[in-house]
Amino acid sequence: MNASHAAMQSGLGFEKRGQHARGTEPEILTEIYQDAVNIAVWETEISPKLESAVKAVMTSSPDLQLSEVISVKSAEDQLRESLGADDASVELRNDVLELVDMFCCLFGLERTGLRLATLNRAMCPRFHVDHVPCRLLKTYKGIGTQWIPHDFVDRTKLGVDHHNQPDELSGLFQSETDIENLQSGQVALLKGERWEGNEGAGLVHRSPGLDKGERRFLLSLDFC
């Protein structure tokens, strides 16, 4: 029985799309294959060693903007070249390598589009959906990505500067309590509009606003 038939038989058909899955083990990420799920969150935390490595990289490369297509085989060499081969960054390199391996294995990919960047402003400040099959996000430092559960969104209000109104006044959602926040350290898979059968249910999300002087350190992995 395929996932679609299983979902329909369990009552998780089309009308129940846009559910979320959370768990403390990495296996929770496989739930993204469920038709009903459009975000899967592995609730892991930043270890002291990883926190120290992130701090070291942000200090040595304060304007880091790494954007590359990499394979599991090439990832280690490329990350050593970009982040440095010293012991200070080893925990970060190993963590990114693990996520690249997991992402490619989960989706049967030979390569992935990697972005690792220090951000001092919101990349995508308006709520939107991604026109990709699926994207992995992990915030190593700072505020995590914001998202809204499918049932709380009026998708007719989605779009660039809907009637020149901010998201909070556009009618896209009813209350600020509808907004969820990914936490630093959590690994999330965000299902997009180009996932087969997920048209009209891509996860609605945005980058968080940052105060002056505040920075984020973010990893994203994409199909390529």
PyMOL commands that place a pseudoatom at each C-alpha (Angstrom):
pseudoatom trace, name=CA, resn=MET, resi=1, chain=A, elem=C, hetatm=0, pos=[0.000, 0.000, 0.000]
pseudoatom trace, name=CA, resn=ASN, resi=2, chain=A, elem=C, hetatm=0, pos=[1.479, 3.358, -0.932]
pseudoatom trace, name=CA, resn=ALA, resi=3, chain=A, elem=C, hetatm=0, pos=[1.555, 6.376, 1.386]
pseudoatom trace, name=CA, resn=SER, resi=4, chain=A, elem=C, hetatm=0, pos=[-1.340, 8.089, -0.397]
pseudoatom trace, name=CA, resn=HIS, resi=5, chain=A, elem=C, hetatm=0, pos=[-3.682, 5.102, -0.011]
pseudoatom trace, name=CA, resn=ALA, resi=6, chain=A, elem=C, hetatm=0, pos=[-2.616, 4.625, 3.606]
pseudoatom trace, name=CA, resn=ALA, resi=7, chain=A, elem=C, hetatm=0, pos=[-3.349, 8.259, 4.349]
pseudoatom trace, name=CA, resn=MET, resi=8, chain=A, elem=C, hetatm=0, pos=[-6.795, 8.090, 2.766]
pseudoatom trace, name=CA, resn=GLN, resi=9, chain=A, elem=C, hetatm=0, pos=[-7.705, 4.928, 4.686]
pseudoatom trace, name=CA, resn=SER, resi=10, chain=A, elem=C, hetatm=0, pos=[-6.603, 6.455, 7.980]
pseudoatom trace, name=CA, resn=GLY, resi=11, chain=A, elem=C, hetatm=0, pos=[-8.778, 9.515, 7.439]
pseudoatom trace, name=CA, resn=LEU, resi=12, chain=A, elem=C, hetatm=0, pos=[-5.876, 11.787, 6.495]
pseudoatom trace, name=CA, resn=GLY, resi=13, chain=A, elem=C, hetatm=0, pos=[-6.975, 12.560, 2.965]
pseudoatom trace, name=CA, resn=PHE, resi=14, chain=A, elem=C, hetatm=0, pos=[-7.006, 15.773, 0.966]
pseudoatom trace, name=CA, resn=GLU, resi=15, chain=A, elem=C, hetatm=0, pos=[-9.127, 17.671, 3.470]
pseudoatom trace, name=CA, resn=LYS, resi=16, chain=A, elem=C, hetatm=0, pos=[-6.579, 17.011, 6.225]
pseudoatom trace, name=CA, resn=ARG, resi=17, chain=A, elem=C, hetatm=0, pos=[-3.491, 18.299, 4.473]
pseudoatom trace, name=CA, resn=GLY, resi=18, chain=A, elem=C, hetatm=0, pos=[-1.081, 20.649, 6.176]
pseudoatom trace, name=CA, resn=GLN, resi=19, chain=A, elem=C, hetatm=0, pos=[-0.527, 18.756, 9.418]
pseudoatom trace, name=CA, resn=HIS, resi=20, chain=A, elem=C, hetatm=0, pos=[2.789, 18.850, 11.279]
pseudoatom trace, name=CA, resn=ALA, resi=21, chain=A, elem=C, hetatm=0, pos=[4.981, 16.150, 12.794]
pseudoatom trace, name=CA, resn=ARG, resi=22, chain=A, elem=C, hetatm=0, pos=[7.341, 16.687, 15.734]
pseudoatom trace, name=CA, resn=GLY, resi=23, chain=A, elem=C, hetatm=0, pos=[9.711, 14.358, 17.523]
pseudoatom trace, name=CA, resn=THR, resi=24, chain=A, elem=C, hetatm=0, pos=[12.989, 14.142, 19.397]
pseudoatom trace, name=CA, resn=GLU, resi=25, chain=A, elem=C, hetatm=0, pos=[14.516, 11.478, 17.124]
pseudoatom trace, name=CA, resn=PRO, resi=26, chain=A, elem=C, hetatm=0, pos=[15.773, 12.078, 13.559]
pseudoatom trace, name=CA, resn=GLU, resi=27, chain=A, elem=C, hetatm=0, pos=[13.395, 9.430, 12.229]
pseudoatom trace, name=CA, resn=ILE, resi=28, chain=A, elem=C, hetatm=0, pos=[10.574, 11.974, 12.612]
pseudoatom trace, name=CA, resn=LEU, resi=29, chain=A, elem=C, hetatm=0, pos=[11.813, 13.584, 9.394]
pseudoatom trace, name=CA, resn=THR, resi=30, chain=A, elem=C, hetatm=0, pos=[10.545, 10.594, 7.382]
pseudoatom trace, name=CA, resn=GLU, resi=31, chain=A, elem=C, hetatm=0, pos=[7.007, 11.718, 8.264]
pseudoatom trace, name=CA, resn=ILE, resi=32, chain=A, elem=C, hetatm=0, pos=[7.340, 14.335, 5.523]
pseudoatom trace, name=CA, resn=TYR, resi=33, chain=A, elem=C, hetatm=0, pos=[6.372, 11.520, 3.139]
pseudoatom trace, name=CA, resn=GLN, resi=34, chain=A, elem=C, hetatm=0, pos=[2.909, 11.395, 4.702]
pseudoatom trace, name=CA, resn=ASP, resi=35, chain=A, elem=C, hetatm=0, pos=[0.424, 13.129, 2.413]
pseudoatom trace, name=CA, resn=ALA, resi=36, chain=A, elem=C, hetatm=0, pos=[-1.087, 14.985, 5.364]
pseudoatom trace, name=CA, resn=VAL, resi=37, chain=A, elem=C, hetatm=0, pos=[2.194, 16.438, 6.649]
pseudoatom trace, name=CA, resn=ASN, resi=38, chain=A, elem=C, hetatm=0, pos=[3.715, 19.662, 5.306]
pseudoatom trace, name=CA, resn=ILE, resi=39, chain=A, elem=C, hetatm=0, pos=[6.329, 20.231, 8.036]
pseudoatom trace, name=CA, resn=ALA, resi=40, chain=A, elem=C, hetatm=0, pos=[8.369, 17.723, 10.031]
pseudoatom trace, name=CA, resn=VAL, resi=41, chain=A, elem=C, hetatm=0, pos=[10.472, 18.985, 12.945]
pseudoatom trace, name=CA, resn=TRP, resi=42, chain=A, elem=C, hetatm=0, pos=[13.298, 17.122, 14.634]
pseudoatom trace, name=CA, resn=GLU, resi=43, chain=A, elem=C, hetatm=0, pos=[13.429, 18.717, 18.075]
pseudoatom trace, name=CA, resn=THR, resi=44, chain=A, elem=C, hetatm=0, pos=[17.147, 18.598, 18.727]
pseudoatom trace, name=CA, resn=GLU, resi=45, chain=A, elem=C, hetatm=0, pos=[19.324, 21.190, 20.450]
pseudoatom trace, name=CA, resn=ILE, resi=46, chain=A, elem=C, hetatm=0, pos=[22.673, 22.900, 19.944]
pseudoatom trace, name=CA, resn=SER, resi=47, chain=A, elem=C, hetatm=0, pos=[25.374, 21.208, 22.029]
pseudoatom trace, name=CA, resn=PRO, resi=48, chain=A, elem=C, hetatm=0, pos=[27.989, 23.369, 23.816]
pseudoatom trace, name=CA, resn=LYS, resi=49, chain=A, elem=C, hetatm=0, pos=[30.672, 22.141, 21.383]
pseudoatom trace, name=CA, resn=LEU, resi=50, chain=A, elem=C, hetatm=0, pos=[28.534, 22.990, 18.365]
pseudoatom trace, name=CA, resn=GLU, resi=51, chain=A, elem=C, hetatm=0, pos=[27.640, 26.376, 19.838]
pseudoatom trace, name=CA, resn=SER, resi=52, chain=A, elem=C, hetatm=0, pos=[31.347, 27.095, 20.289]
pseudoatom trace, name=CA, resn=ALA, resi=53, chain=A, elem=C, hetatm=0, pos=[32.098, 26.061, 16.678]
pseudoatom trace, name=CA, resn=VAL, resi=54, chain=A, elem=C, hetatm=0, pos=[29.318, 28.280, 15.325]
pseudoatom trace, name=CA, resn=LYS, resi=55, chain=A, elem=C, hetatm=0, pos=[30.633, 31.209, 17.350]
pseudoatom trace, name=CA, resn=ALA, resi=56, chain=A, elem=C, hetatm=0, pos=[34.150, 30.618, 16.012]
pseudoatom trace, name=CA, resn=VAL, resi=57, chain=A, elem=C, hetatm=0, pos=[32.969, 30.580, 12.390]
pseudoatom trace, name=CA, resn=MET, resi=58, chain=A, elem=C, hetatm=0, pos=[30.781, 33.660, 12.852]
pseudoatom trace, name=CA, resn=THR, resi=59, chain=A, elem=C, hetatm=0, pos=[33.777, 35.461, 14.358]
pseudoatom trace, name=CA, resn=SER, resi=60, chain=A, elem=C, hetatm=0, pos=[36.284, 34.435, 11.687]
pseudoatom trace, name=CA, resn=SER, resi=61, chain=A, elem=C, hetatm=0, pos=[33.824, 34.851, 8.794]
pseudoatom trace, name=CA, resn=PRO, resi=62, chain=A, elem=C, hetatm=0, pos=[31.280, 37.459, 9.937]
pseudoatom trace, name=CA, resn=ASP, resi=63, chain=A, elem=C, hetatm=0, pos=[29.885, 37.928, 6.413]
pseudoatom trace, name=CA, resn=LEU, resi=64, chain=A, elem=C, hetatm=0, pos=[29.788, 34.260, 5.424]
pseudoatom trace, name=CA, resn=GLN, resi=65, chain=A, elem=C, hetatm=0, pos=[27.527, 33.602, 2.424]
pseudoatom trace, name=CA, resn=LEU, resi=66, chain=A, elem=C, hetatm=0, pos=[28.197, 30.039, 1.279]
pseudoatom trace, name=CA, resn=SER, resi=67, chain=A, elem=C, hetatm=0, pos=[25.998, 28.834, -1.587]
pseudoatom trace, name=CA, resn=GLU, resi=68, chain=A, elem=C, hetatm=0, pos=[27.057, 25.687, -3.427]
pseudoatom trace, name=CA, resn=VAL, resi=69, chain=A, elem=C, hetatm=0, pos=[25.769, 22.541, -5.054]
pseudoatom trace, name=CA, resn=ILE, resi=70, chain=A, elem=C, hetatm=0, pos=[27.453, 19.664, -3.274]
pseudoatom trace, name=CA, resn=SER, resi=71, chain=A, elem=C, hetatm=0, pos=[27.354, 15.896, -3.121]
pseudoatom trace, name=CA, resn=VAL, resi=72, chain=A, elem=C, hetatm=0, pos=[27.830, 13.727, -0.069]
pseudoatom trace, name=CA, resn=LYS, resi=73, chain=A, elem=C, hetatm=0, pos=[31.265, 12.776, -1.410]
pseudoatom trace, name=CA, resn=SER, resi=74, chain=A, elem=C, hetatm=0, pos=[32.392, 16.336, -2.090]
pseudoatom trace, name=CA, resn=ALA, resi=75, chain=A, elem=C, hetatm=0, pos=[30.798, 17.976, 0.949]
pseudoatom trace, name=CA, resn=GLU, resi=76, chain=A, elem=C, hetatm=0, pos=[33.646, 17.447, 3.402]
pseudoatom trace, name=CA, resn=ASP, resi=77, chain=A, elem=C, hetatm=0, pos=[36.312, 18.949, 1.145]
pseudoatom trace, name=CA, resn=GLN, resi=78, chain=A, elem=C, hetatm=0, pos=[34.084, 21.884, 0.189]
pseudoatom trace, name=CA, resn=LEU, resi=79, chain=A, elem=C, hetatm=0, pos=[33.203, 22.645, 3.801]
pseudoatom trace, name=CA, resn=ARG, resi=80, chain=A, elem=C, hetatm=0, pos=[36.847, 22.456, 4.875]
pseudoatom trace, name=CA, resn=GLU, resi=81, chain=A, elem=C, hetatm=0, pos=[37.712, 24.952, 2.157]
pseudoatom trace, name=CA, resn=SER, resi=82, chain=A, elem=C, hetatm=0, pos=[34.845, 27.304, 3.078]
pseudoatom trace, name=CA, resn=LEU, resi=83, chain=A, elem=C, hetatm=0, pos=[34.803, 27.004, 6.876]
pseudoatom trace, name=CA, resn=GLY, resi=84, chain=A, elem=C, hetatm=0, pos=[38.426, 26.164, 7.544]
pseudoatom trace, name=CA, resn=ALA, resi=85, chain=A, elem=C, hetatm=0, pos=[40.032, 22.870, 8.448]
pseudoatom trace, name=CA, resn=ASP, resi=86, chain=A, elem=C, hetatm=0, pos=[40.961, 23.767, 12.026]
pseudoatom trace, name=CA, resn=ASP, resi=87, chain=A, elem=C, hetatm=0, pos=[39.532, 22.171, 15.149]
pseudoatom trace, name=CA, resn=ALA, resi=88, chain=A, elem=C, hetatm=0, pos=[37.450, 25.269, 15.957]
pseudoatom trace, name=CA, resn=SER, resi=89, chain=A, elem=C, hetatm=0, pos=[34.948, 24.542, 13.191]
pseudoatom trace, name=CA, resn=VAL, resi=90, chain=A, elem=C, hetatm=0, pos=[34.997, 20.735, 13.221]
pseudoatom trace, name=CA, resn=GLU, resi=91, chain=A, elem=C, hetatm=0, pos=[31.707, 20.328, 15.133]
pseudoatom trace, name=CA, resn=LEU, resi=92, chain=A, elem=C, hetatm=0, pos=[29.896, 22.580, 12.680]
pseudoatom trace, name=CA, resn=ARG, resi=93, chain=A, elem=C, hetatm=0, pos=[31.392, 20.824, 9.658]
pseudoatom trace, name=CA, resn=ASN, resi=94, chain=A, elem=C, hetatm=0, pos=[30.393, 17.438, 11.053]
pseudoatom trace, name=CA, resn=ASP, resi=95, chain=A, elem=C, hetatm=0, pos=[26.855, 18.589, 11.815]
pseudoatom trace, name=CA, resn=VAL, resi=96, chain=A, elem=C, hetatm=0, pos=[26.353, 20.003, 8.322]
pseudoatom trace, name=CA, resn=LEU, resi=97, chain=A, elem=C, hetatm=0, pos=[27.843, 16.846, 6.784]
pseudoatom trace, name=CA, resn=GLU, resi=98, chain=A, elem=C, hetatm=0, pos=[25.398, 14.711, 8.755]
pseudoatom trace, name=CA, resn=LEU, resi=99, chain=A, elem=C, hetatm=0, pos=[22.440, 16.771, 7.554]
pseudoatom trace, name=CA, resn=VAL, resi=100, chain=A, elem=C, hetatm=0, pos=[23.619, 16.692, 3.932]
pseudoatom trace, name=CA, resn=ASP, resi=101, chain=A, elem=C, hetatm=0, pos=[23.910, 12.905, 4.174]
pseudoatom trace, name=CA, resn=MET, resi=102, chain=A, elem=C, hetatm=0, pos=[20.472, 12.586, 5.769]
pseudoatom trace, name=CA, resn=PHE, resi=103, chain=A, elem=C, hetatm=0, pos=[18.786, 14.904, 3.262]
pseudoatom trace, name=CA, resn=CYS, resi=104, chain=A, elem=C, hetatm=0, pos=[20.285, 13.181, 0.226]
pseudoatom trace, name=CA, resn=CYS, resi=105, chain=A, elem=C, hetatm=0, pos=[19.545, 9.719, 1.625]
pseudoatom trace, name=CA, resn=LEU, resi=106, chain=A, elem=C, hetatm=0, pos=[15.953, 10.569, 2.559]
pseudoatom trace, name=CA, resn=PHE, resi=107, chain=A, elem=C, hetatm=0, pos=[15.111, 11.848, -0.918]
pseudoatom trace, name=CA, resn=GLY, resi=108, chain=A, elem=C, hetatm=0, pos=[17.431, 9.715, -3.038]
pseudoatom trace, name=CA, resn=LEU, resi=109, chain=A, elem=C, hetatm=0, pos=[19.488, 12.691, -4.207]
pseudoatom trace, name=CA, resn=GLU, resi=110, chain=A, elem=C, hetatm=0, pos=[23.034, 12.636, -5.543]
pseudoatom trace, name=CA, resn=ARG, resi=111, chain=A, elem=C, hetatm=0, pos=[23.495, 16.356, -4.874]
pseudoatom trace, name=CA, resn=THR, resi=112, chain=A, elem=C, hetatm=0, pos=[21.898, 19.136, -2.871]
pseudoatom trace, name=CA, resn=GLY, resi=113, chain=A, elem=C, hetatm=0, pos=[21.912, 22.897, -2.998]
pseudoatom trace, name=CA, resn=LEU, resi=114, chain=A, elem=C, hetatm=0, pos=[23.516, 24.092, 0.241]
pseudoatom trace, name=CA, resn=ARG, resi=115, chain=A, elem=C, hetatm=0, pos=[23.327, 27.546, 1.691]
pseudoatom trace, name=CA, resn=LEU, resi=116, chain=A, elem=C, hetatm=0, pos=[25.103, 28.457, 4.940]
pseudoatom trace, name=CA, resn=ALA, resi=117, chain=A, elem=C, hetatm=0, pos=[24.946, 32.116, 5.812]
pseudoatom trace, name=CA, resn=THR, resi=118, chain=A, elem=C, hetatm=0, pos=[25.186, 34.771, 8.475]
pseudoatom trace, name=CA, resn=LEU, resi=119, chain=A, elem=C, hetatm=0, pos=[22.146, 37.044, 8.249]
pseudoatom trace, name=CA, resn=ASN, resi=120, chain=A, elem=C, hetatm=0, pos=[21.604, 40.494, 9.743]
pseudoatom trace, name=CA, resn=ARG, resi=121, chain=A, elem=C, hetatm=0, pos=[18.165, 41.022, 8.212]
pseudoatom trace, name=CA, resn=ALA, resi=122, chain=A, elem=C, hetatm=0, pos=[15.146, 38.944, 7.258]
pseudoatom trace, name=CA, resn=MET, resi=123, chain=A, elem=C, hetatm=0, pos=[15.734, 37.226, 3.909]
pseudoatom trace, name=CA, resn=CYS, resi=124, chain=A, elem=C, hetatm=0, pos=[12.019, 36.734, 3.218]
pseudoatom trace, name=CA, resn=PRO, resi=125, chain=A, elem=C, hetatm=0, pos=[10.103, 38.992, 5.627]
pseudoatom trace, name=CA, resn=ARG, resi=126, chain=A, elem=C, hetatm=0, pos=[6.646, 38.283, 4.161]
pseudoatom trace, name=CA, resn=PHE, resi=127, chain=A, elem=C, hetatm=0, pos=[4.778, 35.021, 4.656]
pseudoatom trace, name=CA, resn=HIS, resi=128, chain=A, elem=C, hetatm=0, pos=[5.042, 32.910, 1.510]
pseudoatom trace, name=CA, resn=VAL, resi=129, chain=A, elem=C, hetatm=0, pos=[5.264, 29.374, 0.166]
pseudoatom trace, name=CA, resn=ASP, resi=130, chain=A, elem=C, hetatm=0, pos=[8.313, 27.846, -1.524]
pseudoatom trace, name=CA, resn=HIS, resi=131, chain=A, elem=C, hetatm=0, pos=[7.977, 26.591, -5.091]
pseudoatom trace, name=CA, resn=VAL, resi=132, chain=A, elem=C, hetatm=0, pos=[10.248, 23.636, -4.412]
pseudoatom trace, name=CA, resn=PRO, resi=133, chain=A, elem=C, hetatm=0, pos=[9.515, 20.018, -3.474]
pseudoatom trace, name=CA, resn=CYS, resi=134, chain=A, elem=C, hetatm=0, pos=[11.047, 20.265, -0.005]
pseudoatom trace, name=CA, resn=ARG, resi=135, chain=A, elem=C, hetatm=0, pos=[13.587, 22.334, 1.923]
pseudoatom trace, name=CA, resn=LEU, resi=136, chain=A, elem=C, hetatm=0, pos=[15.596, 21.606, 5.070]
pseudoatom trace, name=CA, resn=LEU, resi=137, chain=A, elem=C, hetatm=0, pos=[16.225, 24.457, 7.500]
pseudoatom trace, name=CA, resn=LYS, resi=138, chain=A, elem=C, hetatm=0, pos=[18.325, 24.671, 10.639]
pseudoatom trace, name=CA, resn=THR, resi=139, chain=A, elem=C, hetatm=0, pos=[19.083, 27.848, 12.555]
pseudoatom trace, name=CA, resn=TYR, resi=140, chain=A, elem=C, hetatm=0, pos=[22.346, 27.486, 14.448]
pseudoatom trace, name=CA, resn=LYS, resi=141, chain=A, elem=C, hetatm=0, pos=[22.256, 30.921, 16.036]
pseudoatom trace, name=CA, resn=GLY, resi=142, chain=A, elem=C, hetatm=0, pos=[19.404, 33.362, 16.559]
pseudoatom trace, name=CA, resn=ILE, resi=143, chain=A, elem=C, hetatm=0, pos=[15.669, 33.284, 15.997]
pseudoatom trace, name=CA, resn=GLY, resi=144, chain=A, elem=C, hetatm=0, pos=[14.215, 30.433, 13.955]
pseudoatom trace, name=CA, resn=THR, resi=145, chain=A, elem=C, hetatm=0, pos=[11.870, 30.544, 10.962]
pseudoatom trace, name=CA, resn=GLN, resi=146, chain=A, elem=C, hetatm=0, pos=[8.214, 31.433, 11.589]
pseudoatom trace, name=CA, resn=TRP, resi=147, chain=A, elem=C, hetatm=0, pos=[5.368, 29.384, 10.097]
pseudoatom trace, name=CA, resn=ILE, resi=148, chain=A, elem=C, hetatm=0, pos=[1.595, 29.141, 10.215]
pseudoatom trace, name=CA, resn=PRO, resi=149, chain=A, elem=C, hetatm=0, pos=[-0.388, 25.877, 10.380]
pseudoatom trace, name=CA, resn=HIS, resi=150, chain=A, elem=C, hetatm=0, pos=[-2.357, 25.222, 7.199]
pseudoatom trace, name=CA, resn=ASP, resi=151, chain=A, elem=C, hetatm=0, pos=[-5.765, 25.452, 8.905]
pseudoatom trace, name=CA, resn=PHE, resi=152, chain=A, elem=C, hetatm=0, pos=[-5.044, 28.977, 10.171]
pseudoatom trace, name=CA, resn=VAL, resi=153, chain=A, elem=C, hetatm=0, pos=[-4.122, 30.501, 6.783]
pseudoatom trace, name=CA, resn=ASP, resi=154, chain=A, elem=C, hetatm=0, pos=[-6.318, 32.356, 4.301]
pseudoatom trace, name=CA, resn=ARG, resi=155, chain=A, elem=C, hetatm=0, pos=[-4.296, 31.576, 1.187]
pseudoatom trace, name=CA, resn=THR, resi=156, chain=A, elem=C, hetatm=0, pos=[-6.176, 34.120, -0.900]
pseudoatom trace, name=CA, resn=LYS, resi=157, chain=A, elem=C, hetatm=0, pos=[-4.208, 36.750, 1.030]
pseudoatom trace, name=CA, resn=LEU, resi=158, chain=A, elem=C, hetatm=0, pos=[-0.811, 35.308, 0.097]
pseudoatom trace, name=CA, resn=GLY, resi=159, chain=A, elem=C, hetatm=0, pos=[1.321, 37.330, -2.268]
pseudoatom trace, name=CA, resn=VAL, resi=160, chain=A, elem=C, hetatm=0, pos=[3.830, 40.119, -2.454]
pseudoatom trace, name=CA, resn=ASP, resi=161, chain=A, elem=C, hetatm=0, pos=[2.577, 43.167, -0.533]
pseudoatom trace, name=CA, resn=HIS, resi=162, chain=A, elem=C, hetatm=0, pos=[-1.057, 42.093, -0.527]
pseudoatom trace, name=CA, resn=HIS, resi=163, chain=A, elem=C, hetatm=0, pos=[-2.824, 45.450, -1.025]
pseudoatom trace, name=CA, resn=ASN, resi=164, chain=A, elem=C, hetatm=0, pos=[0.325, 47.055, 0.477]
pseudoatom trace, name=CA, resn=GLN, resi=165, chain=A, elem=C, hetatm=0, pos=[-0.633, 45.752, 3.907]
pseudoatom trace, name=CA, resn=PRO, resi=166, chain=A, elem=C, hetatm=0, pos=[1.707, 44.034, 6.373]
pseudoatom trace, name=CA, resn=ASP, resi=167, chain=A, elem=C, hetatm=0, pos=[1.029, 40.373, 7.066]
pseudoatom trace, name=CA, resn=GLU, resi=168, chain=A, elem=C, hetatm=0, pos=[-0.509, 41.237, 10.429]
pseudoatom trace, name=CA, resn=LEU, resi=169, chain=A, elem=C, hetatm=0, pos=[-3.211, 43.389, 8.765]
pseudoatom trace, name=CA, resn=SER, resi=170, chain=A, elem=C, hetatm=0, pos=[-3.752, 41.511, 5.512]
pseudoatom trace, name=CA, resn=GLY, resi=171, chain=A, elem=C, hetatm=0, pos=[-6.188, 38.917, 6.856]
pseudoatom trace, name=CA, resn=LEU, resi=172, chain=A, elem=C, hetatm=0, pos=[-3.711, 36.117, 6.089]
pseudoatom trace, name=CA, resn=PHE, resi=173, chain=A, elem=C, hetatm=0, pos=[-4.143, 34.901, 9.666]
pseudoatom trace, name=CA, resn=GLN, resi=174, chain=A, elem=C, hetatm=0, pos=[-6.411, 35.904, 12.530]
pseudoatom trace, name=CA, resn=SER, resi=175, chain=A, elem=C, hetatm=0, pos=[-4.099, 36.139, 15.528]
pseudoatom trace, name=CA, resn=GLU, resi=176, chain=A, elem=C, hetatm=0, pos=[-0.393, 36.372, 16.255]
pseudoatom trace, name=CA, resn=THR, resi=177, chain=A, elem=C, hetatm=0, pos=[-0.866, 33.274, 18.391]
pseudoatom trace, name=CA, resn=ASP, resi=178, chain=A, elem=C, hetatm=0, pos=[-1.399, 31.380, 15.118]
pseudoatom trace, name=CA, resn=ILE, resi=179, chain=A, elem=C, hetatm=0, pos=[2.296, 31.873, 14.295]
pseudoatom trace, name=CA, resn=GLU, resi=180, chain=A, elem=C, hetatm=0, pos=[4.716, 29.092, 15.238]
pseudoatom trace, name=CA, resn=ASN, resi=181, chain=A, elem=C, hetatm=0, pos=[8.463, 29.581, 15.673]
pseudoatom trace, name=CA, resn=LEU, resi=182, chain=A, elem=C, hetatm=0, pos=[11.176, 27.046, 14.965]
pseudoatom trace, name=CA, resn=GLN, resi=183, chain=A, elem=C, hetatm=0, pos=[13.758, 27.076, 17.731]
pseudoatom trace, name=CA, resn=SER, resi=184, chain=A, elem=C, hetatm=0, pos=[17.514, 27.341, 17.365]
pseudoatom trace, name=CA, resn=GLY, resi=185, chain=A, elem=C, hetatm=0, pos=[18.928, 23.856, 16.830]
pseudoatom trace, name=CA, resn=GLN, resi=186, chain=A, elem=C, hetatm=0, pos=[15.757, 22.285, 15.479]
pseudoatom trace, name=CA, resn=VAL, resi=187, chain=A, elem=C, hetatm=0, pos=[15.887, 20.632, 12.054]
pseudoatom trace, name=CA, resn=ALA, resi=188, chain=A, elem=C, hetatm=0, pos=[12.798, 21.131, 9.906]
pseudoatom trace, name=CA, resn=LEU, resi=189, chain=A, elem=C, hetatm=0, pos=[11.655, 19.822, 6.546]
pseudoatom trace, name=CA, resn=LEU, resi=190, chain=A, elem=C, hetatm=0, pos=[9.285, 22.255, 4.841]
pseudoatom trace, name=CA, resn=LYS, resi=191, chain=A, elem=C, hetatm=0, pos=[7.132, 20.779, 2.090]
pseudoatom trace, name=CA, resn=GLY, resi=192, chain=A, elem=C, hetatm=0, pos=[6.695, 23.127, -0.856]
pseudoatom trace, name=CA, resn=GLU, resi=193, chain=A, elem=C, hetatm=0, pos=[4.215, 23.595, -3.672]
pseudoatom trace, name=CA, resn=ARG, resi=194, chain=A, elem=C, hetatm=0, pos=[6.183, 21.388, -6.073]
pseudoatom trace, name=CA, resn=TRP, resi=195, chain=A, elem=C, hetatm=0, pos=[5.904, 18.275, -3.944]
pseudoatom trace, name=CA, resn=GLU, resi=196, chain=A, elem=C, hetatm=0, pos=[3.618, 16.028, -5.985]
pseudoatom trace, name=CA, resn=GLY, resi=197, chain=A, elem=C, hetatm=0, pos=[0.069, 16.252, -4.662]
pseudoatom trace, name=CA, resn=ASN, resi=198, chain=A, elem=C, hetatm=0, pos=[0.836, 19.164, -2.336]
pseudoatom trace, name=CA, resn=GLU, resi=199, chain=A, elem=C, hetatm=0, pos=[-0.287, 21.991, -4.586]
pseudoatom trace, name=CA, resn=GLY, resi=200, chain=A, elem=C, hetatm=0, pos=[-2.112, 24.576, -2.492]
pseudoatom trace, name=CA, resn=ALA, resi=201, chain=A, elem=C, hetatm=0, pos=[-0.680, 23.229, 0.770]
pseudoatom trace, name=CA, resn=GLY, resi=202, chain=A, elem=C, hetatm=0, pos=[2.948, 24.330, 0.731]
pseudoatom trace, name=CA, resn=LEU, resi=203, chain=A, elem=C, hetatm=0, pos=[4.034, 25.451, 4.197]
pseudoatom trace, name=CA, resn=VAL, resi=204, chain=A, elem=C, hetatm=0, pos=[3.392, 29.167, 4.770]
pseudoatom trace, name=CA, resn=HIS, resi=205, chain=A, elem=C, hetatm=0, pos=[6.452, 30.663, 6.467]
pseudoatom trace, name=CA, resn=ARG, resi=206, chain=A, elem=C, hetatm=0, pos=[8.741, 33.713, 6.697]
pseudoatom trace, name=CA, resn=SER, resi=207, chain=A, elem=C, hetatm=0, pos=[12.084, 34.832, 8.034]
pseudoatom trace, name=CA, resn=PRO, resi=208, chain=A, elem=C, hetatm=0, pos=[11.858, 36.441, 11.491]
pseudoatom trace, name=CA, resn=GLY, resi=209, chain=A, elem=C, hetatm=0, pos=[12.531, 40.135, 11.924]
pseudoatom trace, name=CA, resn=LEU, resi=210, chain=A, elem=C, hetatm=0, pos=[15.857, 40.985, 13.528]
pseudoatom trace, name=CA, resn=ASP, resi=211, chain=A, elem=C, hetatm=0, pos=[16.725, 43.808, 15.893]
pseudoatom trace, name=CA, resn=LYS, resi=212, chain=A, elem=C, hetatm=0, pos=[19.630, 46.106, 15.054]
pseudoatom trace, name=CA, resn=GLY, resi=213, chain=A, elem=C, hetatm=0, pos=[22.893, 44.263, 15.664]
pseudoatom trace, name=CA, resn=GLU, resi=214, chain=A, elem=C, hetatm=0, pos=[21.156, 40.866, 15.873]
pseudoatom trace, name=CA, resn=ARG, resi=215, chain=A, elem=C, hetatm=0, pos=[22.395, 38.057, 13.631]
pseudoatom trace, name=CA, resn=ARG, resi=216, chain=A, elem=C, hetatm=0, pos=[21.249, 34.594, 12.552]
pseudoatom trace, name=CA, resn=PHE, resi=217, chain=A, elem=C, hetatm=0, pos=[23.344, 31.696, 11.310]
pseudoatom trace, name=CA, resn=LEU, resi=218, chain=A, elem=C, hetatm=0, pos=[21.240, 29.532, 9.012]
pseudoatom trace, name=CA, resn=LEU, resi=219, chain=A, elem=C, hetatm=0, pos=[21.607, 26.347, 6.979]
pseudoatom trace, name=CA, resn=SER, resi=220, chain=A, elem=C, hetatm=0, pos=[19.255, 25.437, 4.144]
pseudoatom trace, name=CA, resn=LEU, resi=221, chain=A, elem=C, hetatm=0, pos=[19.339, 22.395, 1.853]
pseudoatom trace, name=CA, resn=ASP, resi=222, chain=A, elem=C, hetatm=0, pos=[17.349, 22.137, -1.374]
pseudoatom trace, name=CA, resn=PHE, resi=223, chain=A, elem=C, hetatm=0, pos=[16.669, 19.785, -4.244]
pseudoatom trace, name=CA, resn=CYS, resi=224, chain=A, elem=C, hetatm=0, pos=[18.780, 20.729, -7.270]
for i in range(1, 224): cmd.bond("trace and resi %d" % i, "trace and resi %d" % (i + 1))
show_as sticks, trace
zoom trace
